[in-house]
């Protein structure tokens, strides 16, 4: 029996995915539920498990865009599992033909000298200031095609003797979608950024005093900065609810809950899994949920549901050494808080110069819906909570707040 495996729907509104990587080869024997491929949607990278055991025949190539419901492979379920390495069954394939070799019939009999560009290709090369003599044509008789011209790269100066190779790699569907959303955020919102700085001494004092006890009590869970920042943000969102809202046409949609998107760097690029109802979570609850989502992102197991929604985003460029940045809003949200690295700097405290660990924080916001008073007030509220966590985040009882 030949089983046709079709692309399942990864989520609502997703009609197409891209074959990112085949994890098996044509003719391999696969076991049921074995991961056979990684597929990219515009929201996540997901594994495709085999629906049955048998010999697999691939029906799509890596990089192919395939519709949800399209057949991507066949599995011969009648094939016995081989005892050892067995040659893959012969699969007749059409000879590979370069894309540029498949051309429409010419309108008129017209020939080109070797290395001569077509009129359309010449226009592109002229715009790039590239000489046709610097291009190797792939068309008939060595003609330079439009695609050759589009892919041509201008000379980068006189060679110095070292390697000057280039590599052209197609972006994954997820990376292309992230790029599209970031450009849309810049073009479609009235984005501004306001800055402040935070003295991290109070948080460091609490972490140094309780982190070992916290880790021992909560099965190795670390007491990091993210729980303090998440709690400070949810408090500030309650004080300045406009920051926890978004535009929908001519309407403002306000939320009475805080679903906090946490930007993390995964193997497939930037991802923003969501901590649901963060305003209800304890310090332990926030740390546990962030750890769970980060591990799923790292292992490529993050799902569309994990990243859907979110009313506000926190991103931490400080883990990469960033001192200051202007984070881009994660649409359709209206605000994003940027954390940065911690550097010991001299500051004035009660008229005296002291050295303290300081962090710059940045709030980017959509000025269409958030005024300056709300944006500055929100960031000041975050700063106040982080510099006085004992009173504003822990009710002067850190052991109870940390569930120790």
C-alpha positions in Angstrom: 0.0 0.0 0.0 1.3 3.4 -0.9 0.5 6.1 1.6 0.4 9.7 0.4 1.6 12.1 3.0 0.1 15.6 2.8 1.2 18.8 4.5 -1.0 19.3 7.6 -2.3 22.7 8.5 0.1 24.3 11.1 -2.5 26.8 12.2 -5.3 29.1 11.1 -4.7 31.4 8.2 -1.6 29.5 7.1 -2.1 28.1 3.5 1.5 27.5 2.5 4.7 26.1 4.0 8.3 25.6 2.8 10.3 22.4 2.9 13.3 23.7 5.0 15.1 20.4 5.5 14.5 16.7 4.6 15.8 14.7 7.6 15.7 11.5 5.5 16.8 10.5 2.0 14.8 9.2 -0.9 14.5 5.4 -0.5 15.1 5.4 3.3 13.1 3.1 5.5 11.3 5.3 8.1 9.4 4.4 11.3 6.0 5.7 12.1 6.2 9.1 14.0 9.8 9.5 13.0 10.6 13.2 12.1 11.2 13.1 8.3 11.3 16.9 7.6 11.4 20.4 9.0 8.9 22.7 7.4 8.8 26.5 7.7 5.6 28.5 7.9 5.6 32.3 8.2 5.2 31.9 12.0 7.3 28.9 13.1 9.4 25.9 12.0 7.7 22.5 12.7 8.7 18.9 12.3 6.8 16.6 10.0 6.4 13.1 11.4 6.0 10.0 9.3 2.4 8.8 9.3 3.4 5.1 8.8 6.5 2.8 8.6 7.9 1.9 5.2 10.1 3.0 2.3 9.8 6.8 1.6 9.8 8.4 -1.8 10.2 12.2 -1.7 7.9 14.3 -3.9 9.2 17.8 -3.0 12.6 19.4 -2.9 14.2 21.4 -0.1 13.2 25.1 -0.5 10.0 24.2 -2.3 6.9 26.2 -1.3 4.0 23.7 -0.9 0.4 24.3 -0.2 -1.3 22.9 2.9 -2.8 19.5 1.8 -0.3 19.0 -1.0 1.4 15.5 -1.2 5.1 15.8 -0.3 6.1 12.1 -0.1 4.9 8.6 -0.5 5.5 5.8 2.0 5.3 2.2 0.8 3.9 0.5 3.9 4.2 -3.0 2.4 8.0 -2.8 2.3 9.7 -4.9 5.0 12.3 -3.2 7.2 15.7 -4.0 5.8 18.2 -5.8 8.0 21.0 -3.7 6.8 21.7 -0.9 4.4 19.4 -1.5 1.4 19.6 0.5 -1.9 16.8 2.9 -2.3 14.2 1.8 -4.8 14.7 3.2 -8.3 12.9 6.4 -8.7 12.8 7.8 -12.2 13.5 11.5 -12.1 13.5 14.0 -14.9 17.0 15.4 -15.6 17.6 18.6 -13.6 17.3 21.6 -15.9 18.5 25.0 -14.9 15.7 27.4 -14.4 17.1 29.8 -16.9 17.3 27.2 -19.7 13.5 27.0 -19.8 12.4 29.9 -21.9 9.4 30.9 -23.9 9.7 30.6 -27.7 11.3 33.7 -29.2 9.0 36.2 -30.8 11.3 36.5 -33.8 14.4 34.8 -34.9 17.0 36.7 -33.1 20.5 35.6 -32.1 22.9 37.0 -29.5 26.6 36.9 -29.5 28.3 34.9 -26.7 28.2 37.1 -23.5 25.7 39.5 -25.0 22.8 40.5 -22.7 19.2 40.5 -23.6 17.7 44.1 -23.7 16.0 43.6 -20.3 19.3 42.2 -18.8 21.2 45.1 -20.3 19.0 47.6 -18.6 19.5 45.8 -15.2 23.3 45.7 -15.7 23.4 49.4 -16.7 21.5 50.3 -13.5 24.0 48.3 -11.5 26.9 49.8 -13.4 28.2 46.3 -14.3 29.9 45.5 -17.6 28.5 42.5 -19.6 32.1 41.3 -20.0 32.2 40.6 -16.2 29.2 38.2 -16.4 29.1 34.6 -17.5 25.8 34.1 -19.3 23.8 30.9 -18.7 21.4 31.3 -21.6 21.6 29.7 -25.0 24.9 30.4 -26.6 26.2 32.1 -23.5 23.6 34.8 -23.6 23.2 36.8 -20.4 19.6 36.3 -19.1 17.5 38.7 -17.0 18.1 36.4 -14.0 21.9 36.4 -14.6 21.7 40.2 -14.5 19.5 40.3 -11.4 21.9 38.0 -9.6 25.0 39.8 -10.7 27.0 41.6 -7.9 29.0 44.8 -8.6 32.8 44.5 -8.4 34.1 45.1 -4.8 37.4 46.7 -5.8 40.7 45.4 -6.8 41.5 41.8 -5.5 44.1 41.7 -2.7 45.0 38.1 -3.0 42.7 36.8 -0.3 39.5 34.9 -0.7 36.7 37.0 -2.2 33.9 34.4 -2.5 30.3 35.2 -2.1 27.4 33.0 -1.0 23.7 33.5 -2.0 21.3 31.8 0.4 17.6 32.0 0.3 16.0 33.2 3.5 13.7 30.8 5.3 10.0 31.6 5.2 10.0 32.5 8.9 12.9 34.9 8.4 11.2 36.5 5.4 8.0 36.9 7.4 10.0 38.5 10.3 11.6 40.9 7.8 8.2 41.8 6.3 6.7 42.5 9.8 9.6 44.6 10.9 9.4 46.8 7.7 5.6 47.0 8.2 6.1 48.2 11.8 8.4 51.0 10.6 6.1 52.0 7.7 2.7 51.6 9.3 3.2 53.0 12.8 4.2 56.4 14.3 7.0 54.8 16.2 9.0 56.8 18.8 11.4 55.6 21.5 12.0 57.0 25.0 14.9 56.0 27.2 15.8 55.8 30.9 18.4 54.1 33.1 18.0 51.6 36.0 20.2 51.1 39.0 20.4 47.3 39.2 21.9 47.2 42.7 18.6 46.4 44.5 17.8 43.5 42.2 21.4 42.2 42.4 21.2 42.3 46.2 18.0 40.2 46.2 19.3 37.7 43.6 22.6 37.2 45.5 20.8 36.7 48.7 18.1 34.2 47.5 19.2 32.7 44.2 20.7 29.5 45.7 17.7 28.9 48.0 15.4 29.6 45.0 17.3 27.2 42.8 17.3 24.4 45.5 13.6 24.9 46.3 12.4 25.0 42.7 14.2 22.1 41.1 17.2 24.0 39.6 15.2 26.9 38.3 17.3 30.1 38.2 16.2 33.4 39.6 17.0 35.7 36.6 16.4 39.3 35.6 13.5 38.4 33.4 11.1 37.7 36.2 11.8 41.1 37.8 11.4 42.9 34.5 8.2 41.0 33.6 6.6 41.7 37.0 7.7 45.4 36.7 6.1 45.6 33.2 2.8 44.0 34.2 2.6 46.5 37.1 3.3 49.4 34.8 0.7 48.2 32.2 -1.9 48.3 34.9 -1.0 51.9 35.7 -0.8 52.9 32.0 -3.3 50.7 30.2 -2.9 52.6 26.8 0.5 50.9 26.5 -1.4 47.6 26.7 -3.6 48.3 23.8 -3.5 48.2 20.0 -4.9 49.8 16.9 -7.6 48.0 14.9 -8.7 50.3 12.0 -10.4 53.3 13.6 -10.7 51.6 17.0 -8.5 51.1 20.0 -8.5 47.6 21.5 -7.6 47.6 25.2 -6.8 44.5 27.2 -7.3 43.8 30.9 -4.7 41.1 30.9 -1.0 41.1 30.1 0.3 38.4 27.6 4.0 39.2 27.4 5.9 38.3 24.3 9.5 37.4 25.1 11.9 37.8 22.2 14.4 34.9 22.0 17.0 33.9 19.5 16.5 30.4 18.1 18.3 28.4 15.5 15.8 29.6 12.9 16.0 33.3 13.9 14.1 35.6 16.1 11.0 34.2 17.8 8.6 35.8 20.3 6.8 33.1 22.4 4.1 34.5 24.7 3.9 34.2 28.5 0.1 34.2 29.0 -1.5 36.2 31.8 1.9 37.2 33.2 0.1 39.5 35.6 -1.1 36.5 37.5 2.2 34.6 37.7 4.6 34.5 40.6 8.3 35.0 40.2 8.7 31.2 40.0 5.8 31.0 37.5 7.4 33.6 35.2 10.9 32.0 35.3 9.5 28.5 34.7 7.4 29.6 31.7 10.2 31.6 30.1 12.5 28.6 30.5 10.0 26.2 29.0 9.4 28.5 26.0 13.1 29.2 25.5 13.9 25.5 25.5 11.2 24.8 22.9 12.5 27.6 20.7 16.1 26.3 21.0 15.0 22.7 20.2 12.9 23.8 17.2 9.7 22.7 18.9 8.0 26.1 19.2 4.5 26.1 17.7 2.3 28.8 16.2 0.1 28.8 19.3 3.1 29.5 21.4 3.7 32.7 19.5 0.2 33.8 18.7 -1.1 36.9 20.5 0.8 38.9 23.0 -0.1 42.4 24.1 3.4 43.7 24.9 7.0 42.6 24.1 10.2 42.5 26.1 13.5 42.0 24.3 16.9 41.7 25.9 19.7 42.8 23.6 22.0 42.9 26.6 22.7 39.2 26.4 24.6 40.0 23.2 26.4 43.0 24.7 24.1 45.8 23.4 24.5 49.0 25.4 21.6 50.9 23.8 19.1 50.3 21.0 15.7 51.4 19.6 13.7 48.1 19.5 11.1 47.8 16.8 7.4 47.3 17.8 6.1 43.8 17.3 2.8 44.5 15.4 -0.1 44.7 16.1 1.2 45.6 19.6 1.8 49.2 20.5 4.9 48.9 22.8 8.1 47.0 23.3 10.6 47.3 26.2 14.3 46.9 25.3 16.8 45.7 28.0 20.5 46.2 27.6 23.8 45.1 29.1 24.7 46.0 32.7 27.8 48.2 33.1 29.3 49.6 36.3 29.2 53.4 36.0 29.7 56.3 38.4 26.4 58.0 39.3 25.4 60.7 41.8 23.7 59.3 44.9 22.7 61.9 47.6 25.3 64.3 46.4 28.1 61.7 46.3 29.6 59.8 43.4 29.1 56.0 43.7 29.8 53.1 41.4 26.7 51.1 40.6 25.6 48.4 38.0 23.5 50.4 35.5 21.3 49.4 32.6 19.7 51.6 29.9 16.2 50.7 29.1 14.2 51.8 26.0 10.5 51.9 25.3 9.4 52.0 21.6 5.8 52.9 21.2 3.1 53.7 18.7 2.4 57.4 19.0 -0.9 57.0 17.2 -2.4 55.5 20.4 0.1 56.3 23.2 0.9 59.9 24.1 4.2 61.1 25.5 2.8 61.3 29.1 1.8 57.6 29.0 5.0 56.4 27.4 7.3 58.3 29.8 5.1 57.5 32.8 5.2 53.8 31.9 9.0 53.7 31.6 9.4 55.6 34.9 7.0 53.1 36.6 9.2 50.2 35.3 12.3 52.0 36.6 10.7 52.6 40.0 9.7 49.0 40.4 13.1 47.7 39.4 14.9 50.1 41.8 12.5 49.3 44.6 11.5 45.7 44.0 11.2 44.9 47.7 8.3 47.3 48.2 6.7 47.5 44.8 7.0 43.9 43.5 7.4 41.8 46.7 5.3 43.6 49.3 8.3 43.7 51.6 8.3 39.9 51.9 10.8 38.5 49.4 10.7 34.9 50.8 6.9 34.8 50.3 7.2 36.4 46.8 9.8 33.9 45.8 7.8 31.0 47.3 10.7 30.0 49.6 
